[in-house]
């Protein structure tokens, strides 16, 4: 279920329950106390605020993670675009080696940079 839809359903349930309690209290005369009504409305308001405020941070975190992931992907694309065909072939060969020691792409790129700098 979409998080906004879940929030909306929760809000409707809270305020529908409050409305039912208010109508029942008016009919039976048990809901006459002003402070009790204020307490129930306050609790519904706090619950609604909590429901709608709780998901904002997680949405922001997800957006930040997606942005960071895209930056990493862009960096890898830039590095791969700089490699020549021979370097790409060597990279593929090194990545497909099955000697038990697999190197990460970052290690291979660093090694290539060291070679081009003459270290």
C-alpha distances in whole Angstrom, upper triangle without the diagonal:
4,6,9,7,6,10,11,11,12,15,16,16,18,20,21,22,24,26,26,28,30,31,32,34,36,37,38,39,38,36,39,39,38,37,34,33,33,31,28,27,28,25,23,23,23,20,18,20,19,15,15,18,16,14,16,18,16,15,19,19,17,19,22,21,21,24,26,25,26,29,30,29,32,34,34,35,38,39,39,40,43,44,47,47,49,47,44,45,46,43,42,45,44,40,41,44,43,46,43,43,40,41,38,37,38,41,43,42,44,47,47,47,50,52,52,53,56,55
4,6,5,6,9,10,11,12,14,15,17,18,20,21,22,24,26,27,29,30,31,33,34,36,37,39,40,38,36,39,39,37,36,34,32,32,31,28,27,27,25,22,22,22,19,17,18,17,14,13,15,14,11,14,16,13,12,16,17,14,16,19,19,18,21,24,23,24,27,28,27,29,32,32,33,35,37,37,38,41,43,45,45,48,45,42,44,46,42,41,44,44,40,41,44,44,46,44,43,40,40,37,36,37,40,41,41,43,45,46,46,48,50,50,51,54,53
4,5,5,6,9,10,10,12,14,15,16,18,20,21,23,24,26,27,29,30,31,33,35,36,37,38,37,34,37,36,35,34,32,30,29,28,25,24,24,22,19,19,19,16,14,15,14,10,10,12,11,8,10,13,11,10,13,15,13,15,18,18,18,21,23,23,24,26,28,28,30,32,33,33,36,38,38,39,42,43,46,46,49,46,43,46,46,43,42,45,44,41,42,45,45,47,44,44,41,40,37,37,37,40,42,41,42,45,46,45,48,50,50,51,54,53
4,5,5,6,9,10,10,12,14,15,16,18,20,21,22,24,26,27,28,30,31,33,34,36,37,35,33,35,35,33,32,30,28,27,27,24,22,22,21,18,17,18,15,13,13,13,10,8,11,11,9,10,14,13,11,14,16,15,16,19,20,20,22,24,24,25,28,30,29,31,34,35,35,37,39,40,41,43,45,48,48,51,48,45,48,49,45,44,48,47,43,45,48,48,50,47,47,44,43,40,39,39,43,44,43,44,48,48,47,50,52,52,53,56,55
4,5,5,6,9,10,11,12,14,15,16,18,20,21,22,24,26,27,28,30,31,33,34,35,34,32,34,34,33,32,30,28,28,27,24,23,23,21,18,18,19,16,14,15,15,12,11,14,14,12,14,17,16,14,18,20,18,19,22,23,22,25,27,27,28,31,32,32,34,36,37,37,40,42,42,43,46,47,50,50,52,50,47,49,51,47,46,49,49,45,46,49,49,51,49,48,45,45,42,41,42,45,46,45,47,50,50,50,53,55,55,56,59,58
4,5,5,6,9,10,11,12,14,15,16,18,20,21,22,24,26,27,28,30,32,33,34,32,30,33,33,31,30,28,26,26,25,22,21,21,19,16,17,17,14,12,14,13,9,10,13,12,11,14,16,15,14,18,19,18,20,23,23,23,26,28,27,29,31,33,33,35,37,38,38,41,43,43,44,47,48,51,51,53,51,48,50,51,47,46,49,49,45,46,49,48,51,48,48,45,44,41,41,42,45,46,46,47,50,51,50,53,55,55,56,59,58
4,5,5,6,9,10,11,12,14,15,17,18,20,21,23,24,26,27,29,30,32,32,31,28,31,30,29,28,26,24,23,22,20,18,18,16,13,13,14,11,9,10,10,6,6,10,10,9,12,15,14,14,17,18,18,19,22,23,23,25,28,28,29,32,33,33,35,37,38,39,41,43,44,45,47,49,52,52,55,52,49,52,52,49,48,51,50,47,48,51,50,52,50,49,46,46,42,42,42,45,47,46,48,51,51,51,53,56,56,56,59,58
4,5,5,6,9,10,11,12,14,15,16,18,20,21,22,24,26,27,28,30,31,30,27,30,30,28,27,26,23,23,22,19,18,18,17,14,14,15,12,9,12,12,9,9,12,13,12,14,18,17,16,19,21,21,22,25,26,26,28,30,30,31,34,36,36,37,40,41,41,43,45,46,47,49,51,54,54,57,54,51,54,55,51,50,53,53,49,50,53,53,55,53,52,49,49,45,45,45,48,50,49,50,53,54,53,56,58,58,59,62,61
4,5,5,6,9,10,10,12,14,15,16,18,20,21,22,24,26,27,28,29,28,26,29,29,28,27,25,23,23,22,19,18,19,17,14,15,16,13,11,14,14,10,11,15,15,14,17,20,19,19,22,24,23,24,27,28,28,30,32,32,33,36,38,37,39,42,43,43,45,47,48,49,51,53,56,56,58,56,53,55,56,52,51,54,54,50,51,54,53,56,53,53,50,50,46,46,47,50,51,51,52,55,56,55,58,60,60,61,64,63
4,5,5,6,9,10,11,12,14,15,17,18,20,21,22,24,26,27,28,26,24,27,27,26,25,22,20,20,19,16,15,16,14,11,12,13,9,8,11,11,8,10,13,13,13,16,19,18,18,21,23,22,24,27,28,28,30,32,33,34,36,38,38,40,42,43,44,46,48,48,50,52,54,57,57,59,57,54,56,57,53,52,55,54,50,52,54,54,56,53,52,50,49,46,46,46,50,51,51,52,55,56,55,58,60,60,61,64,62
4,5,5,6,8,10,11,12,14,15,16,18,20,21,23,24,26,26,25,22,25,25,23,23,21,18,18,17,14,13,14,12,9,9,11,8,6,9,10,8,9,12,13,14,16,19,19,19,22,24,24,25,28,29,29,31,33,34,35,37,39,39,41,43,44,45,47,49,50,51,53,55,58,58,61,58,55,58,58,55,54,57,56,53,54,57,56,58,55,55,52,52,48,48,48,51,53,52,53,57,57,57,59,62,61,62,65,64
4,6,5,6,8,10,10,12,14,15,16,18,20,21,22,24,25,24,21,24,25,23,23,21,18,19,19,15,14,16,14,11,12,14,12,9,13,14,12,12,16,17,17,19,22,22,22,25,27,26,28,31,32,32,34,36,36,37,40,41,42,43,46,47,47,49,51,52,53,56,57,60,60,63,60,57,60,61,57,56,59,58,55,56,59,58,60,58,57,55,54,51,51,51,54,56,55,56,59,60,59,62,64,64,65,68,67
4,6,5,6,9,10,10,12,14,15,16,18,20,21,22,23,22,20,23,23,23,22,20,18,19,18,14,14,15,13,10,13,14,11,10,14,14,12,14,17,17,18,21,23,23,23,26,28,28,29,32,33,33,35,37,38,39,41,43,43,45,47,48,49,51,53,53,54,57,59,61,62,64,61,59,61,61,58,57,60,59,55,56,59,58,60,57,57,55,54,51,51,52,55,56,56,57,60,61,60,63,65,65,66,69,67
4,6,5,6,9,10,11,12,14,15,16,18,20,21,22,20,18,21,21,20,19,17,15,15,14,11,10,12,10,6,9,11,8,8,11,12,11,13,15,16,18,20,23,23,23,26,28,28,29,32,33,33,36,38,38,39,42,43,44,45,48,49,49,52,53,54,55,58,59,62,63,65,62,60,62,62,59,58,61,60,56,57,60,59,61,58,58,55,55,52,52,52,55,57,56,57,60,61,61,63,66,65,66,69,67
4,5,5,6,9,10,10,12,14,15,16,18,20,20,19,16,19,19,18,18,16,13,14,14,10,9,11,10,7,9,12,10,9,12,14,13,14,17,18,20,21,24,25,25,28,30,30,31,33,35,35,37,39,40,41,43,45,45,47,49,51,51,53,55,56,57,59,61,64,65,67,64,62,64,65,61,60,63,62,59,60,63,62,64,61,61,58,58,54,54,54,57,59,58,59,63,63,63,65,68,67,68,71,70
4,5,5,6,9,10,11,12,14,15,17,18,19,18,16,19,20,19,20,17,15,16,16,12,12,15,13,10,13,15,13,12,16,17,15,17,20,21,22,24,27,27,27,30,32,32,33,36,37,37,39,42,42,43,45,47,47,49,51,52,53,55,57,58,59,61,63,66,66,68,66,63,65,66,62,62,65,64,60,61,64,63,65,62,62,60,59,56,56,56,59,61,60,61,65,65,65,67,70,70,70,73,72
4,5,5,6,9,10,10,12,14,15,16,18,16,14,17,18,18,18,15,13,15,14,10,11,13,12,9,12,15,12,13,16,17,16,18,21,21,23,25,28,28,28,31,33,33,34,37,38,38,41,43,43,44,47,48,49,50,53,54,54,56,58,59,60,63,64,67,68,70,67,64,66,67,63,63,65,64,61,62,64,63,65,62,62,60,60,57,57,57,60,62,61,62,65,66,66,68,71,70,71,74,72
4,5,5,6,9,10,10,12,14,15,16,14,12,15,15,14,15,12,10,11,11,7,7,11,10,7,10,13,12,12,15,17,16,18,20,21,23,25,28,29,29,31,33,34,35,37,39,39,41,43,44,45,48,49,50,51,54,55,55,57,59,60,61,64,65,68,69,71,69,66,68,69,65,64,67,66,63,64,66,66,67,64,64,62,61,58,58,58,61,63,62,63,66,67,67,69,72,71,72,75,73
4,5,5,6,8,10,11,12,14,15,14,12,14,16,15,16,14,11,13,14,10,10,13,13,11,13,16,15,14,18,19,19,20,23,24,26,27,30,31,31,34,36,36,37,40,41,41,43,45,46,47,49,51,51,53,55,57,57,59,61,62,63,65,67,70,71,73,70,68,70,71,67,66,69,68,65,66,68,68,70,67,66,64,64,60,60,60,63,65,64,65,69,69,69,71,74,73,74,77,76
4,5,5,6,8,10,11,12,14,13,11,15,16,17,18,15,12,15,15,12,12,16,15,13,16,18,17,17,20,22,20,22,25,26,28,30,33,33,33,36,38,38,39,42,43,43,45,47,48,49,51,53,53,55,57,58,59,61,63,64,65,67,69,72,72,74,72,69,71,72,68,67,70,69,66,67,69,68,70,67,67,65,65,62,62,62,65,67,66,67,70,71,71,73,75,75,76,79,77
4,6,5,6,9,10,10,11,10,8,12,13,14,15,11,10,13,12,9,11,14,13,12,15,17,16,17,20,21,21,23,25,26,28,30,33,33,34,36,38,38,40,42,43,44,46,48,49,50,52,54,54,56,58,59,60,62,64,65,66,68,70,73,73,76,73,70,72,73,69,68,71,70,67,68,70,69,71,68,68,65,65,62,63,62,65,67,67,68,71,72,71,73,76,76,76,79,78
4,5,5,6,9,10,10,9,7,10,11,11,13,11,8,11,12,9,10,13,14,12,15,18,17,17,20,22,22,23,26,27,29,31,34,35,35,37,39,40,41,43,45,45,47,49,50,51,53,55,56,57,59,61,61,63,65,66,67,70,71,74,75,77,75,72,74,75,71,70,73,72,69,70,72,72,74,70,70,68,67,64,64,64,67,69,68,69,72,73,73,75,78,77,78,81,79
4,5,5,6,9,10,10,9,11,14,14,16,14,11,15,16,13,13,17,17,16,18,21,20,20,23,25,24,26,29,30,32,34,36,37,37,40,42,42,43,46,47,47,49,52,52,53,56,57,58,59,61,63,63,65,67,68,69,71,73,76,77,79,76,74,76,77,73,72,75,74,70,72,74,73,75,72,72,70,69,66,66,66,69,71,70,71,75,75,75,77,80,80,80,83,82
4,5,5,6,8,8,8,11,14,15,17,14,12,16,16,13,15,18,18,17,20,22,21,22,25,26,26,28,30,31,33,35,38,38,39,41,43,43,45,47,48,49,51,53,53,55,57,59,59,61,63,64,65,67,69,69,70,73,75,78,78,80,78,75,77,78,74,73,76,75,71,72,74,74,76,73,72,70,70,67,67,67,70,72,71,73,76,76,76,78,81,81,81,84,83
4,5,5,5,5,4,7,10,12,13,11,9,13,14,12,13,17,17,16,19,21,21,22,25,26,26,28,30,31,33,35,38,39,39,42,43,44,45,48,49,50,52,54,54,56,58,59,60,62,64,65,66,68,70,70,72,74,76,79,79,81,79,76,78,79,75,74,77,76,72,74,76,75,77,74,73,71,71,68,68,68,71,73,72,73,76,77,77,79,82,82,82,85,83
4,6,5,7,6,7,10,12,15,13,11,14,16,14,15,18,19,18,20,23,23,24,26,28,28,29,32,33,35,37,40,41,41,43,45,46,47,49,51,51,53,55,56,57,59,61,62,63,66,67,67,69,71,72,73,76,77,81,81,83,81,78,80,81,77,76,79,78,75,76,78,78,80,76,76,74,73,70,71,70,73,75,74,75,79,79,79,81,84,83,84,87,85
4,6,8,9,10,14,15,18,16,14,18,19,17,18,22,22,21,23,26,26,26,29,31,30,32,34,36,37,39,42,43,43,46,48,48,49,52,53,53,55,58,58,59,62,63,64,65,68,69,69,71,73,74,75,78,79,82,83,85,82,79,82,82,79,78,81,80,76,77,80,79,81,78,78,75,75,72,72,72,75,77,76,77,80,81,81,83,86,86,86,89,87
4,5,8,9,13,15,17,15,14,18,19,17,19,22,22,21,24,26,26,27,30,31,31,33,35,36,38,41,43,44,44,47,48,49,50,53,54,55,57,59,59,61,63,64,65,67,69,70,71,73,75,75,76,79,80,84,84,86,83,81,83,83,80,79,82,80,77,78,80,79,81,78,78,76,75,73,73,73,76,78,77,78,81,82,82,84,86,86,87,90,88
4,6,6,9,12,15,13,12,16,17,16,18,21,21,21,23,26,26,27,29,31,31,33,35,36,39,40,43,44,45,47,48,49,51,53,54,55,57,59,60,61,63,65,65,67,69,70,71,73,75,76,77,79,81,84,85,87,84,81,84,84,80,80,83,81,78,79,81,80,82,79,79,76,76,73,74,73,76,78,78,78,82,82,82,84,87,87,87,90,88
4,6,8,11,12,10,10,14,14,13,16,18,18,19,22,23,23,25,27,28,29,31,33,34,36,38,41,41,43,45,46,47,49,51,52,53,55,57,58,59,61,62,63,65,67,68,69,71,73,74,75,77,79,82,83,85,82,79,82,82,78,78,80,79,75,77,79,78,79,76,76,74,74,71,71,71,74,76,75,76,79,80,80,82,84,84,84,87,86
4,6,8,10,7,7,11,11,10,12,15,16,16,18,20,21,22,24,26,26,28,30,31,34,35,38,39,40,42,43,44,46,48,49,50,52,54,55,56,58,60,61,62,64,65,66,68,70,71,72,75,76,80,80,82,79,77,79,80,76,75,78,77,73,75,77,76,78,74,74,72,71,68,69,68,71,73,73,73,76,78,77,79,82,82,82,85,83
4,6,9,8,8,11,13,13,14,16,18,18,20,22,23,24,26,28,29,30,32,33,36,37,40,41,42,44,46,47,48,50,51,53,54,56,57,58,60,62,63,64,66,68,69,70,72,73,75,77,79,82,83,85,82,79,82,82,78,78,81,80,76,77,80,79,81,77,77,75,74,71,71,71,74,76,75,76,79,80,79,81,84,84,84,87,85
4,6,5,7,9,10,11,13,14,16,17,19,20,22,23,25,26,28,29,30,32,35,36,38,40,41,42,44,45,47,48,50,51,53,54,56,57,59,61,62,63,65,67,68,69,71,72,73,76,77,81,82,84,81,78,81,81,77,77,80,78,75,76,78,78,79,76,75,73,73,70,70,69,72,74,73,74,77,78,77,79,82,82,82,85,83
4,5,5,6,9,10,11,12,14,16,16,18,20,21,22,24,26,27,28,30,33,34,36,38,39,40,42,43,45,46,48,49,50,52,54,55,57,58,60,61,63,64,66,67,69,70,71,73,75,79,80,82,79,76,79,79,75,75,78,77,73,75,77,77,78,75,74,72,71,68,68,67,70,72,71,72,75,76,75,77,80,80,80,83,81
4,5,5,6,9,10,10,12,14,15,16,18,20,21,22,24,26,26,28,31,32,34,36,37,38,40,42,43,44,46,47,49,50,52,53,55,56,58,59,61,63,64,65,67,68,70,71,73,77,78,80,77,75,77,77,73,73,76,74,71,73,75,74,76,72,72,69,69,66,66,65,68,70,69,69,73,74,73,75,78,78,77,80,78
4,5,5,6,9,10,11,12,14,15,17,18,20,21,23,25,26,27,30,31,33,35,36,37,39,40,42,43,45,46,48,49,51,52,54,56,57,58,60,62,63,64,66,67,69,71,72,76,77,79,76,73,76,76,72,72,75,73,70,71,73,73,74,71,70,68,67,64,65,64,67,69,68,69,72,73,72,74,77,77,77,80,78
4,5,5,6,8,10,11,12,14,15,17,18,20,21,23,24,26,28,30,32,33,34,36,38,39,40,42,44,45,46,48,50,51,53,54,55,57,59,60,61,63,65,66,67,69,71,74,75,77,74,72,74,75,71,71,74,72,69,70,72,72,73,70,70,67,67,64,64,63,66,68,67,68,71,72,71,73,76,76,76,79,77
4,6,5,6,9,10,10,12,14,15,16,18,20,21,22,24,27,28,30,32,33,34,36,37,38,40,42,43,44,46,48,49,50,52,54,55,57,58,59,61,63,64,65,67,69,73,74,76,73,70,73,73,69,69,72,71,67,69,71,71,72,69,68,66,65,62,62,61,64,66,65,66,69,70,69,71,74,74,73,76,75
4,6,5,6,9,10,10,12,14,15,16,18,20,21,22,25,27,28,30,31,33,34,36,37,39,40,42,43,45,46,48,49,51,52,54,55,57,58,60,61,63,64,66,68,71,72,74,71,69,71,71,68,67,70,69,65,67,69,68,70,66,66,63,63,60,60,59,62,64,63,64,67,68,67,69,72,72,72,75,73
4,5,5,6,9,10,11,12,14,15,16,18,20,21,24,25,27,29,30,32,33,35,36,38,39,40,42,44,45,46,48,50,51,52,54,56,57,59,60,61,63,65,67,70,71,73,70,67,70,70,66,66,69,67,64,65,67,67,68,65,64,62,62,59,59,58,61,63,63,63,66,67,67,69,72,71,71,74,73
4,5,5,6,9,10,10,12,14,15,17,18,20,22,24,26,28,28,30,32,33,34,36,38,39,40,42,44,45,46,48,49,51,53,54,55,57,59,60,61,63,65,68,69,71,68,66,69,69,65,65,68,66,63,65,67,66,68,65,64,62,61,58,58,57,60,62,61,62,65,66,65,67,70,70,70,73,72
4,5,5,6,9,10,10,12,14,15,16,18,21,22,24,26,27,28,30,31,33,34,36,37,39,40,42,43,45,46,48,49,51,52,54,55,57,58,59,61,63,67,68,70,67,64,67,67,63,63,66,65,61,63,65,65,66,63,62,60,59,56,56,55,58,60,59,60,63,64,63,65,68,68,68,71,69
4,5,5,6,9,10,10,12,14,15,16,19,21,23,24,25,27,28,30,31,33,34,36,37,39,40,42,43,45,46,48,49,51,52,54,56,57,58,60,62,65,66,68,65,63,65,65,62,61,64,63,59,61,63,62,64,61,60,58,57,54,54,53,56,59,58,58,61,63,62,64,67,67,66,69,68
4,6,5,6,9,10,10,12,14,15,18,20,22,23,24,26,28,29,30,32,33,34,36,38,39,40,42,44,45,46,48,50,51,52,54,55,57,59,61,64,65,67,64,61,64,64,60,60,63,62,58,60,62,61,63,60,59,57,56,53,53,53,56,58,57,58,61,62,61,63,66,66,66,69,67
4,5,5,6,9,10,11,12,14,17,18,20,22,22,24,26,27,28,30,32,33,34,36,38,39,40,42,43,45,47,48,49,51,53,54,55,57,59,62,63,65,62,60,63,63,59,59,62,61,57,59,61,61,63,60,59,56,55,52,52,51,54,57,55,56,59,60,59,61,64,64,64,67,66
4,5,5,6,9,10,10,12,15,16,18,20,21,22,24,25,27,28,30,31,33,34,36,37,39,40,42,43,45,46,48,49,51,52,53,55,57,61,62,64,61,58,61,61,57,57,60,59,55,57,59,59,60,57,56,54,53,50,50,49,52,54,53,54,57,58,57,59,62,62,62,65,63
4,5,5,6,9,10,10,13,15,17,18,20,21,23,24,26,27,29,30,32,33,34,36,38,39,40,42,44,45,46,48,50,51,52,54,56,59,60,62,59,57,59,59,56,55,58,57,53,55,57,57,58,55,54,52,51,48,48,48,51,53,52,53,56,57,56,58,61,61,61,64,62
4,5,5,6,8,10,12,14,16,17,18,20,22,23,24,26,28,29,30,32,33,34,36,38,39,40,42,44,45,46,48,49,51,53,55,58,59,61,58,56,58,58,55,54,57,56,53,54,57,56,58,55,54,52,51,48,48,47,50,52,51,52,55,56,55,58,60,60,60,63,62
4,6,5,6,8,11,12,14,16,16,18,20,21,22,24,26,27,28,30,32,33,34,36,37,39,40,42,43,45,47,48,49,51,53,56,57,59,56,54,57,57,53,53,56,55,52,54,56,56,57,54,53,51,50,46,46,45,48,51,49,50,53,54,53,55,58,58,58,61,60
4,6,5,6,9,11,12,14,15,17,18,20,21,22,24,25,27,28,30,31,33,34,36,37,39,41,42,43,45,46,48,50,51,55,56,58,55,52,55,55,51,51,54,53,49,51,53,53,54,51,50,48,47,44,44,43,46,48,47,48,51,52,51,53,56,56,56,59,58
4,6,6,7,10,12,13,14,16,17,18,20,22,23,24,26,28,29,30,32,33,34,36,38,39,40,42,44,45,46,48,50,53,54,56,53,51,53,54,50,50,53,51,48,49,52,51,53,50,49,47,46,43,43,42,45,47,46,47,51,51,51,53,56,56,56,59,57
4,6,7,8,11,12,12,14,16,17,18,20,22,22,24,26,27,28,30,32,33,34,36,38,39,40,42,43,44,47,48,52,53,55,52,50,52,53,49,49,52,50,47,49,51,51,53,50,49,47,46,42,42,41,45,47,45,46,50,50,49,52,54,54,54,57,56
4,6,6,8,10,11,12,14,16,17,18,20,21,22,24,26,27,29,30,32,33,35,36,37,39,41,42,43,45,47,51,52,54,51,48,51,51,48,48,51,49,46,48,50,50,52,49,48,45,44,41,40,40,43,45,44,44,48,48,47,50,52,52,52,55,54
4,6,7,8,10,11,12,14,16,17,18,20,21,23,24,26,27,29,30,32,33,35,36,38,39,41,42,44,46,49,50,52,49,47,49,49,46,46,48,47,44,45,48,48,49,46,45,42,41,38,38,37,40,43,42,42,46,47,46,48,51,51,51,53,52
4,6,5,6,9,10,11,12,14,15,17,19,20,21,23,25,26,27,29,31,32,33,35,37,38,39,41,43,46,47,49,46,44,46,46,43,43,46,44,41,43,45,45,47,44,43,40,39,36,36,35,38,40,39,40,43,44,43,46,48,48,48,51,50
4,5,5,6,9,10,11,12,14,16,17,19,20,21,23,25,26,27,29,31,32,33,35,36,37,39,41,45,46,48,45,43,46,46,42,42,45,44,41,43,45,45,47,44,43,40,39,35,35,34,37,39,38,39,42,43,42,44,47,47,47,50,49
4,5,5,6,9,10,10,12,14,15,16,18,20,21,23,24,26,27,29,30,32,33,35,36,38,40,43,44,46,43,41,44,44,40,40,43,42,39,41,43,43,45,42,40,38,36,33,33,32,35,37,36,36,40,40,39,41,44,44,44,47,46
4,5,5,6,9,10,10,12,14,15,16,18,20,21,22,24,26,27,28,30,32,33,34,36,38,41,42,44,41,39,41,42,38,38,41,39,36,38,40,40,42,39,38,35,34,31,31,30,33,35,34,35,38,39,38,40,43,43,43,46,45
4,5,5,6,9,10,11,12,14,15,17,19,20,21,23,25,26,27,29,31,32,33,35,37,40,41,43,40,38,40,41,37,37,40,39,36,38,40,41,43,40,39,36,34,31,30,30,33,35,34,35,38,38,38,40,43,42,43,46,45
4,5,5,6,9,10,11,12,14,15,17,19,20,21,23,25,26,27,29,30,31,33,35,39,40,42,39,37,40,40,36,37,40,38,35,38,40,41,42,40,38,35,34,30,29,28,32,34,32,33,36,37,36,38,41,40,40,44,43
4,5,5,6,9,10,11,12,14,15,17,18,20,21,23,24,26,27,29,30,32,34,37,38,40,37,35,38,38,34,34,37,36,33,35,37,38,39,36,35,32,30,27,27,26,29,31,30,30,34,34,33,36,38,38,38,41,40
4,5,5,6,9,10,10,12,14,15,16,18,20,21,22,24,26,27,28,30,32,35,36,38,35,33,36,36,32,32,35,34,31,33,35,36,38,35,34,31,29,26,25,25,28,30,29,30,33,34,33,35,38,38,38,41,40
4,5,5,6,9,10,11,12,14,15,16,18,20,21,23,25,26,27,29,31,34,35,37,35,32,35,36,32,32,36,34,31,34,36,37,39,37,35,32,30,26,25,25,28,30,28,29,33,33,32,35,37,37,37,40,40
4,5,5,6,9,10,11,12,14,15,17,19,20,21,23,24,26,27,29,33,34,36,33,31,34,34,31,31,34,33,30,33,35,36,37,35,33,30,28,25,24,22,26,28,26,27,30,31,30,32,35,34,34,37,37
4,5,5,6,9,10,11,12,14,15,17,18,20,21,23,24,26,28,31,32,34,31,29,32,32,28,28,31,30,27,29,32,32,34,32,30,27,25,21,21,20,23,25,24,25,28,29,28,30,33,33,33,36,35
4,5,5,6,9,10,10,12,14,15,16,18,20,21,22,24,26,29,30,32,30,27,30,31,27,27,30,29,26,29,31,32,34,32,30,27,25,22,21,20,24,25,24,25,28,28,28,31,33,32,33,36,36
4,5,5,6,9,10,11,12,14,15,16,19,20,21,23,25,28,30,32,29,27,30,30,27,28,31,30,27,30,32,34,35,33,31,28,26,22,21,20,23,25,23,24,27,27,26,29,32,31,31,34,34
4,5,5,6,9,10,11,13,14,15,17,18,20,21,23,27,28,30,27,25,28,28,25,26,29,27,25,27,30,31,32,31,28,25,23,19,18,17,20,22,20,21,24,24,23,26,29,28,29,32,31
4,5,5,6,9,10,11,12,14,16,17,18,20,22,25,26,28,25,23,26,26,22,23,26,25,22,24,27,28,30,28,26,23,21,17,16,15,19,20,19,20,23,23,23,26,28,28,28,31,31
4,5,5,6,9,10,10,12,14,15,16,18,20,24,25,27,24,22,25,26,22,23,26,25,23,25,28,30,32,30,28,25,22,19,17,16,20,21,19,21,24,23,23,26,28,27,28,31,31
4,5,5,6,9,10,11,12,14,15,17,19,22,24,26,23,21,25,25,22,23,26,25,23,26,28,30,32,30,28,24,22,18,16,15,19,19,17,18,22,21,20,23,25,24,25,28,28
4,5,5,6,9,10,11,12,14,16,17,21,22,24,21,19,22,22,19,20,23,21,19,22,24,26,28,26,24,20,18,14,12,11,15,16,14,15,19,19,18,21,23,23,23,26,26
4,5,5,6,9,10,11,12,14,16,19,20,22,19,17,20,21,17,18,21,20,18,21,23,25,27,26,24,20,18,15,12,12,16,16,14,17,20,19,19,22,24,23,24,27,27
4,5,5,6,9,10,10,12,15,18,19,22,19,17,21,21,18,19,23,22,20,23,26,28,30,29,27,23,20,17,14,14,17,17,15,17,20,19,18,22,23,22,23,26,27
4,5,5,6,9,10,11,13,16,18,20,17,16,19,20,16,18,21,20,19,22,24,27,28,27,24,21,18,15,12,11,14,14,11,13,17,15,15,18,20,19,20,23,23
4,5,5,6,8,10,11,14,16,18,14,13,16,16,13,14,18,17,15,18,21,23,25,24,21,18,15,12,9,9,12,12,10,12,15,14,14,17,19,18,20,22,23
4,5,5,6,9,10,13,14,17,14,12,16,17,14,15,18,18,17,19,22,25,27,26,24,21,18,15,12,12,16,14,12,15,17,16,16,19,20,19,21,24,25
4,5,5,6,9,12,14,17,14,13,17,17,15,17,20,20,18,21,24,27,28,28,26,22,19,17,13,13,16,15,12,14,17,14,14,18,18,17,18,22,23
4,5,5,7,10,13,14,11,11,14,14,12,14,17,16,16,19,21,24,25,25,23,19,16,14,10,10,13,11,8,11,13,11,10,14,15,14,16,18,19
4,5,5,9,10,12,9,8,11,12,10,11,15,15,14,17,19,22,24,24,22,18,16,14,10,11,13,11,9,13,14,12,12,16,16,15,18,20,21
4,6,8,10,12,11,9,13,14,13,14,17,18,17,20,22,25,27,28,25,22,20,18,14,15,17,15,12,15,17,14,14,18,18,16,18,21,23
4,7,10,12,9,10,13,14,13,15,18,18,18,21,23,26,27,28,25,22,20,18,14,14,16,14,11,13,15,11,11,15,15,12,15,18,20
4,7,8,6,6,10,10,9,12,14,14,15,18,19,23,24,25,23,20,17,16,13,14,15,12,10,13,13,9,11,14,13,11,15,17,19
4,5,5,6,9,10,10,12,14,15,16,18,20,24,25,27,24,22,20,19,16,17,18,14,13,16,15,12,13,16,14,13,16,18,20
4,5,5,6,9,10,10,12,14,15,16,18,22,24,26,24,21,20,19,16,18,19,15,15,18,17,14,16,19,17,16,19,20,23
4,5,5,6,9,10,11,12,14,15,17,20,22,24,22,20,18,19,16,18,18,14,14,17,15,12,15,17,14,14,18,18,20
4,5,5,6,9,10,10,12,14,15,19,20,22,20,17,15,15,13,14,14,10,10,13,12,9,12,14,12,12,15,16,18
4,5,5,6,9,10,10,12,14,18,20,21,19,16,15,14,11,14,14,11,11,14,14,11,14,16,15,15,18,20,21
4,5,5,6,9,10,11,12,16,18,20,18,16,15,16,13,16,16,13,13,17,15,13,16,18,16,17,20,21,22
4,5,5,6,8,10,11,14,16,18,16,14,13,14,12,14,14,10,11,14,12,10,14,15,13,15,18,18,19
4,5,5,6,9,10,14,15,16,14,12,10,10,8,11,11,7,9,12,11,10,13,15,14,15,18,19,19
4,5,5,6,9,12,14,16,14,12,11,12,10,14,14,10,12,15,14,13,17,19,18,19,22,23,23
4,5,5,6,10,12,14,13,11,11,13,12,15,14,11,14,17,15,14,18,19,17,19,22,22,23
4,5,5,9,10,12,10,8,8,10,10,13,11,8,12,14,12,12,16,16,15,18,20,20,20
4,6,8,10,11,10,7,7,8,8,11,11,9,12,14,13,14,17,18,18,20,22,23,22
4,6,9,10,10,8,10,11,12,15,15,13,15,18,17,17,20,22,21,23,26,26,26
4,6,8,8,7,9,12,13,16,15,13,16,18,16,17,21,21,20,23,25,25,25
4,5,7,7,11,13,15,18,17,16,19,21,19,20,24,24,23,26,28,28,27
4,6,8,11,14,16,19,16,16,19,20,18,20,23,23,23,26,28,27,26
4,6,10,13,16,18,16,16,19,20,19,21,24,24,24,27,28,28,26
4,6,10,13,14,12,12,16,17,15,18,20,20,20,23,25,25,23
4,7,9,12,10,10,14,15,14,16,19,19,19,22,24,24,23
4,7,8,6,7,10,11,10,13,15,15,16,19,20,21,19
4,5,5,6,9,10,11,13,14,16,17,19,20,21,20
4,5,5,6,9,10,10,12,14,15,16,18,20,19
4,5,5,6,9,10,10,12,14,15,16,18,17
4,5,5,6,9,10,11,12,14,15,16,15
4,5,5,6,9,10,11,12,14,15,15
4,5,5,6,9,10,11,12,14,14
4,5,5,6,9,10,11,12,11
4,5,5,6,9,10,11,9
4,5,5,6,9,10,10
4,5,5,6,9,9
4,6,5,6,5
4,5,5,6
4,5,8
4,6
4
